[in-house]
Structures are given as structure tokens and as C-alpha cells.
């Protein structure tokens, strides 16, 4: 190898993919918020941003279990997302993969942490390994709207 050619350093991390973090203080206790995330009937009532209606929700909330959500926009556009639970700590934490049916190669990861705080819940949502900045912006909008609806739902 000539001195002009350079190999990447051993152990060099690949370029970091975009991530987002949202925090929300909810009046409900962690057990109530956890139930809203893990019961399909409850997910149907709040999941998705304001311009979206849930048409289907299913989840098998255990490590290795799956979730699937189908959302319909006001425009009639249909969006389906699914994933696999990687970590489940009842009333405290959910970690799951996240992939839109139309772009399964862009799988990302969502972590939801619930911490009791002053009789309510501090919810921290981290969505990482997003494909690009446009995906980050779209998911920030979607999660913000979802958390707005969740806040009202569990109040």
C-alpha cells in the first residue's frame, strides 16, 4: 500500500445516523401510560399524529414479540409500520424496531422510558438509526402529534 492510500482506522464507527429525543410530563402514573402503549385497543385511540386515524393495531408485548399499526391520513393515504420488541420492562421501558412496510430496509429503533415523577410520568422517547434528516423531521412531527394525543388520552 502506498503512503497515499490510507485504510480506515480499526474500530472506527460508521457515520452516525440521525436520532431524535422527545420528553413529555404526563399526569398519569407509569402503569397507566405503559398500558396505553401495550394494549392494542388503547393504541387505536391515540397512536399517530393529529391528521391520522388508526385502522388496525396489534401487539405481542414480550421480547421477540411484534407490533403492527395501520394508520389512515385525512387524505386517505395508508401507512403501515411494524417492529419487534427487543426489551420489555413493564411500566418502565420498551425498546422495539420500527420499519415502514414501504421501506423495510430503513429499519430504526425506538426506546420509550417511563419514570415516575411527582405522581405522574416523565416519558422519554428516543428514535434512533433514522435513515436521514428528512426521516428525522417526519418522525419528530409524527411522534410529537402522537404524544400530544397520548397526553390527552391518559389524563
SVG drawing of the C-alpha trace seen along z (x, -y; Angstrom):
<svg xmlns="http://www.w3.org/2000/svg" viewBox="-60 -18 64 32">
<polyline fill="none" stroke="black" stroke-width="0.4" points="0.0,0.0 1.5,-3.4 1.6,-6.2 -1.1,-8.0 -3.6,-5.1 -5.0,-5.0 -7.0,-2.3 -9.8,-3.4 -8.7,-3.1 -9.6,0.2 -12.7,-0.2 -13.8,-3.4 -17.6,-3.9 -19.6,-4.4 -21.2,-7.8 -23.9,-8.3 -27.4,-8.2 -29.9,-10.9 -31.8,-10.4 -34.5,-12.3 -35.4,-12.6 -38.7,-13.9 -39.7,-14.2 -43.2,-14.7 -44.6,-15.0 -47.8,-13.2 -50.3,-13.3 -51.0,-9.6 -48.8,-7.1 -46.3,-4.9 -48.6,-1.8 -51.4,-3.7 -49.0,-5.1 -47.4,-1.6 -50.9,-0.1 -51.7,-2.7 -48.6,-1.7 -49.1,2.1 -52.9,2.6 -54.0,2.6 -57.5,1.3 -55.9,-1.7 -53.3,-2.3 -56.2,-2.6 -57.4,-5.6 -54.3,-7.8 -51.4,-6.5 -50.4,-8.6 -50.4,-12.4 -53.5,-14.6 -54.3,-14.1 -54.2,-10.3 -56.8,-7.7 -55.7,-4.2 -57.4,-1.4 -55.6,1.5 -53.3,2.2 -51.8,5.4 -49.0,6.1 -47.5,9.1 -45.6,7.2 -42.7,9.5 -39.1,9.8 -39.2,11.2 -42.9,10.3 -44.2,8.0 -46.3,4.9 -48.1,3.6 -50.0,0.4 -52.0,-0.8 -52.8,-4.5 -55.0,-6.4 -54.3,-10.0 -57.1,-12.6 -56.0,-12.5 -56.8,-8.7 -53.1,-7.7 -52.5,-4.5 -49.3,-3.9 -48.3,-0.6 -45.5,-0.2 -44.3,2.8 -41.5,4.0 -40.2,6.4 -39.8,5.8 -36.2,6.0 -36.6,5.1 -39.7,5.0 -39.7,3.8 -43.3,3.4 -44.2,-0.1 -40.6,-1.3 -39.2,-0.7 -40.0,0.6 -37.4,0.9 -38.6,2.0 -37.5,2.0 -39.5,-0.3 -40.0,0.2 -42.5,-1.1 -43.9,1.6 -42.9,-0.5 -39.3,-0.9 -38.3,2.1 -34.6,1.5 -34.8,-1.7 -35.4,0.1 -34.8,-2.1 -35.1,-1.7 -37.5,-3.3 -36.9,-3.4 -39.7,-4.6 -38.8,-5.1 -41.3,-5.8 -40.2,-7.3 -42.5,-8.1 -42.3,-11.8 -44.5,-13.7 -47.3,-11.2 -47.2,-11.3 -44.8,-10.0 -41.8,-11.5 -41.9,-9.9 -38.7,-9.9 -38.9,-8.7 -35.7,-8.2 -36.0,-7.2 -32.5,-6.4 -30.9,-5.0 -33.1,-7.1 -32.4,-7.0 -31.7,-10.7 -32.6,-14.2 -35.9,-14.1 -36.9,-10.9 -35.9,-12.6 -38.1,-15.6 -41.0,-13.5 -40.8,-11.2 -40.3,-14.2 -43.6,-15.6 -45.3,-12.2 -44.1,-11.5 -44.9,-15.0 -48.5,-14.6 -48.8,-11.1 -47.5,-12.3 -50.0,-15.2 -52.8,-12.7 -51.4,-10.3 -51.2,-13.1 -54.9,-13.8 -55.8,-10.1 -54.2,-9.2 -55.2,-12.4"/>
</svg>
